[in-house]
Amino acid sequence: MSQIELKAGIYDKLTAVQTSGTLYDDITGRIFEGQARHDETLPLLIYNVILDDPATTFSKNHIDATVQFDLYYPASSGAAAAAVTNDKIYALLHTSNQGTAWATTGHATAHGICTERGQLTFEEDAIRIRSEFQILATEQ
């Protein structure tokens, strides 16, 4: 799995359901890989692959990547509202090795394991909640 496929798979997972009450709805579709514009309206979500360790075992390609998610919310909305949205990220991505895997282009399975959940900080007029997931994927 290349980083391009990994990033596309994460984006697809985050945007798959766009109905009322979903993560996508909470942040009105503002999901960015890498960075958002400085003047982008809050709330928004930015994700980055911060460690990518591809490996080949028994003729299958595997990836073990650490992906960081930064959720930004207006401080005026409060930490509780931001935490509810952050819980939706966890619900979408945290499957553990025993849970239901999600598929990405070119890969049979992908599992997300939350390794750091919800570090809340205040930055100027925004609340930032940072979480990290270990994404494990196996090639088809």
HELIX and SHEET records of a PDB file:
HELIX    1   1 GLN A    3  THR A   15  1                                  13    
HELIX    2   2 LEU A   23  ASP A   26  1                                   4    
HELIX    3   3 ALA A   75  SER A   77  5                                   3    
HELIX    4   4 ALA A   79  LEU A   93  1                                  15    
SHEET    1   A 6 ILE A  31  GLU A  33  0                                        
SHEET    2   A 6 LEU A  44  THR A  57  1                                        
SHEET    3   A 6 LYS A  60  PRO A  74 -1                                        
SHEET    4   A 6 ALA A 126  GLU A 139 -1                                        
SHEET    5   A 6 HIS A 107  GLU A 123 -1                                        
SHEET    6   A 6 TRP A 102  THR A 104 -1                                        
END                                                                             
